[in-house]
Amino acid sequence: MLFSPNAKINLGLLVHEQRSDGYHNIESFVYPVPLADVGEFIASPGVLFSDPAVCQCYGHQLDEHSENLCVKACRLIRDDYDIPPVQISLYKHIPIGAGLGGGSTDGVFMLKALNEYFSLGITSDALASYALRLGSDCPFFILNMPALVSGRGDHIKPVDLSLKGFHLAIIFPWIRISTKDAYAGLKAGISSPAIESVIAGPPESWRDVLVNHFENCVFEKYPVVSNIKENLYRLGAVYASMTGSGSAVYGLFRKPVVLRETFTQYFLWQGEL
C-alpha cells in the first residue's frame, strides 16, 4: 500500500507554562503543505522479523539517534491488533530536524495506512491517541487540515483559513535542532498576541506580530537562520518565519519568485498552496 505523508508549517508558535507532566502548553496555527515523503508497505505473513516492521529509508536519512516512527507506529498497532509483520520502504523528501514534522507525519500516515489496509476500524479519536504516543506534534496529522493546536499538541481546532494561491518557499540550512535543545534555550516571559486573533488579518499584517518563540534562541546560536528570514523578506515575502523548533524557514509570496541563486547551498522547496 502506498502513502504520501506531507509536511507542515507553523504560523506562529507560542510556548506557555510547563505542565505537571513535563511538557509545555503551546499555541500554534499549523498548516499542511505539499512537500511530502513517499512510503509503501507490504504485509509479510510468515516472515520472521525481530520487530513487527522493518523499514528501508532513502533520500534524507534519519540520524543514528532518531527513532523511526513508522516502525514505532507498527509496534503500537501490533500491540492491540493481530496484524502480520510489514516491510516498509520510505523515500524521505522532507528533511529531518527541520521543524517540518517530517518524522511525525511518517508515523501518523503509517497508523492511518495500517488502519485502512487491515480494515481495523480504528476511530479518528483513537488514532489521535496513538498519534500522541508517537509525539506531541503528531495528532495534527490525523485530520491534516489547517488548525489551531494547543495543550501539548493534542487539542486540535480546525480553522477555515486558506492560503490557496500563495507561493510557498521552504529553506533548510542543514542545521538539525533537537526539540529538547530548542526548549532548553527558550527565553522566559515572552508575551505575544493570541494567534487566533492575529491570523484573522491578512498575511501582510502578520510580520512582527505572528511570532515563533523559538526564533530568538535559534537566531542567537545560528545567525544564518535569521539571515534566511531577512533575505526572504528582502525578496518580497509577505510573511516569513521559522517553522517549529527550526531550523527551516519559510516565506509566503503573492507571486512566483526565483530563489535558487540566493540559497545555493541549502535545501530549497517551492510550490503553490
C-alpha positions in Angstrom: 0.0 0.0 0.0 1.3 3.5 -0.9 1.0 6.5 1.3 2.3 10.1 1.0 3.0 11.9 4.3 3.0 15.7 3.9 4.9 18.3 5.9 3.5 21.2 7.9 4.5 24.7 8.8 3.7 26.6 12.0 2.2 30.1 11.5 3.1 31.4 14.9 4.3 29.2 17.8 3.9 30.3 21.4 5.3 28.3 24.3 3.5 28.8 27.6 3.9 27.3 31.0 5.4 23.9 31.7 2.9 21.3 32.7 2.9 18.8 35.6 3.7 16.1 33.1 6.9 17.8 32.0 5.6 19.1 28.7 4.8 22.7 27.9 1.4 24.1 26.8 1.8 25.5 23.3 -0.3 27.6 20.9 0.2 27.4 17.1 -1.7 27.6 13.8 -0.5 24.6 11.9 -0.9 24.4 8.1 -0.3 21.3 5.9 1.9 21.8 2.9 2.5 19.8 -0.3 6.2 18.9 0.4 5.8 15.1 1.1 7.6 11.8 1.6 6.5 8.7 -0.3 6.0 5.4 1.6 5.0 1.9 0.7 4.4 -1.2 2.8 3.6 -4.8 2.1 2.3 -7.3 4.6 4.6 -10.2 5.1 2.8 -13.1 6.9 5.1 -15.9 7.8 8.2 -13.8 7.7 10.1 -13.7 11.0 11.4 -10.2 12.0 12.9 -9.2 15.3 10.4 -6.3 15.1 6.8 -6.1 13.8 8.2 -4.0 10.9 11.4 -3.3 9.0 11.9 0.0 7.2 14.3 0.9 4.5 14.8 4.7 4.2 16.0 6.5 1.1 16.6 10.2 0.4 17.2 12.3 3.5 18.4 9.8 6.1 17.5 9.6 9.8 20.4 10.3 12.1 21.6 7.5 14.3 19.7 8.9 17.3 16.3 9.3 15.6 13.6 6.7 16.2 11.8 5.5 13.1 8.2 6.5 13.8 6.8 4.2 11.0 8.2 1.2 12.9 7.0 2.6 16.2 3.5 3.1 14.8 3.5 -0.6 13.7 4.5 -1.6 17.2 1.7 0.4 18.7 -0.9 -1.2 16.4 0.6 -4.7 16.7 0.2 -4.5 20.5 -3.6 -4.2 20.2 -4.4 -5.9 16.8 -3.4 -9.1 15.2 -1.7 -8.0 12.1 1.2 -9.6 10.3 4.7 -8.1 10.1 5.2 -5.5 7.4 8.1 -4.4 5.2 8.2 -0.6 4.6 10.1 1.5 2.0 10.2 5.2 2.7 11.6 7.9 0.5 12.4 11.0 2.5 11.8 14.3 0.7 11.2 16.1 4.0 14.4 16.9 5.8 14.8 15.6 9.3 15.3 18.0 12.3 13.9 21.0 10.3 10.7 21.7 12.2 8.6 20.5 9.3 7.1 17.4 11.1 8.9 15.0 8.8 9.2 12.1 11.2 5.8 12.8 12.8 3.9 12.8 9.6 5.5 9.5 8.5 4.4 7.8 11.8 0.8 9.1 11.6 0.3 8.2 8.0 1.6 4.8 8.8 -1.1 4.5 11.5 -3.8 5.6 9.1 -2.5 3.3 6.3 -2.4 0.2 8.6 -6.0 1.0 9.8 -7.2 1.2 6.2 -5.3 -1.7 4.8 -6.2 -4.2 7.5 -9.8 -2.7 8.0 -9.2 -2.3 11.7 -12.0 0.2 12.2 -10.0 2.5 14.5 -11.8 5.8 15.0 -10.2 9.2 14.4 -10.2 9.8 18.2 -8.4 6.5 18.9 -5.9 7.2 16.1 -5.2 10.6 17.7 -4.4 8.8 21.0 -2.0 6.5 19.2 -0.5 9.6 17.5 0.1 11.4 20.8 2.1 8.4 21.9 4.3 8.9 18.9 5.0 12.6 19.7 3.3 15.8 20.7 3.1 17.2 17.2 1.6 14.0 15.7 -2.1 14.4 16.4 -2.4 17.3 14.0 -1.7 14.9 11.1 -4.8 12.8 11.8 -7.1 15.4 10.4 -4.3 17.0 8.5 -6.1 20.3 7.9 -5.4 23.9 8.9 -5.9 24.1 12.7 -5.2 25.9 15.9 -3.1 23.5 18.0 -2.9 23.8 21.8 -2.3 21.9 25.0 0.8 19.8 24.5 -0.3 19.4 20.8 -3.3 17.3 21.5 -6.0 19.9 21.2 -6.8 20.4 17.6 -9.3 23.1 16.4 -9.8 23.2 12.6 -9.9 26.7 11.3 -11.4 27.9 8.0 -8.3 29.7 6.8 -7.0 29.1 3.3 -3.6 30.2 1.8 -4.7 28.8 -1.6 -2.9 30.7 -4.4 0.1 31.7 -2.2 3.6 30.6 -3.3 5.5 28.9 -0.5 9.3 28.6 -0.3 11.0 26.5 2.4 14.7 26.8 3.0 16.6 24.5 5.4 20.2 25.3 6.1 21.1 21.7 7.1 21.2 22.6 10.8 19.4 19.9 12.8 17.9 21.2 16.0 16.5 18.8 18.6 13.3 19.7 20.3 15.0 19.1 23.6 17.7 21.7 22.8 15.2 24.2 21.5 13.2 24.1 24.7 16.3 24.4 26.8 17.2 27.6 25.0 13.9 29.3 25.4 13.8 32.8 26.9 11.2 33.1 29.7 8.4 35.6 30.0 7.8 36.4 26.3 4.4 38.0 25.8 2.7 37.7 22.4 -0.7 38.3 21.0 -3.1 35.3 20.7 -2.5 33.6 17.4 -6.2 33.2 16.5 -6.7 37.0 16.6 -3.6 37.6 14.5 -4.4 35.2 11.7 -7.8 36.8 11.3 -6.0 39.6 9.5 -4.3 39.3 6.0 -0.8 37.7 5.9 0.7 41.2 5.1 -0.3 42.2 8.7 1.4 39.2 10.4 5.0 40.4 10.2 6.5 41.1 13.7 3.1 40.1 15.3 2.7 36.4 14.4 5.8 35.1 16.2 7.6 31.9 16.9 9.0 31.8 20.4 11.9 29.5 19.3 13.3 32.1 16.9 15.2 34.2 19.4 17.3 31.4 20.8 17.9 29.7 17.4 18.8 33.0 15.7 21.2 33.8 18.5 23.0 30.5 18.2 22.7 30.2 14.4 22.7 33.7 12.8 22.4 32.1 9.3 18.8 31.1 10.1 18.0 34.8 10.9 19.7 35.8 7.6 17.5 33.4 5.6 14.4 35.1 7.1 15.7 38.6 6.3 16.5 37.5 2.8 13.0 36.1 2.2 11.5 39.5 3.2 14.1 41.3 1.0 13.0 39.1 -1.9 9.3 40.0 -1.5 7.8 37.6 1.0 4.6 39.0 2.6 5.3 36.8 5.7 8.3 34.7 6.7 9.1 32.7 9.8 11.0 29.8 11.2 8.7 26.7 11.5 8.5 24.6 14.6 11.7 24.5 16.6 13.7 25.1 13.4 15.9 25.4 11.6 13.8 25.5 8.4 12.4 28.9 7.4 9.5 29.5 5.0 8.2 32.5 3.1 4.8 33.2 1.7 4.7 35.1 -1.6 1.9 36.5 -3.7 3.6 35.5 -6.9 6.4 33.1 -8.0 9.9 34.1 -7.2 13.3 32.8 -8.2 15.3 31.8 -5.1 17.9 29.3 -6.1 20.6 31.8 -6.8 20.2 33.2 -3.3 20.1 29.9 -1.4 22.5 27.9 -3.5 23.9 25.7 -0.6 20.7 24.9 1.2 17.7 22.6 0.8 15.1 24.6 -1.1 11.5 23.6 -1.9 9.0 25.8 -3.7 5.4 25.2 -4.6 1.9 26.8 -4.8 -0.5 26.2 -1.9 
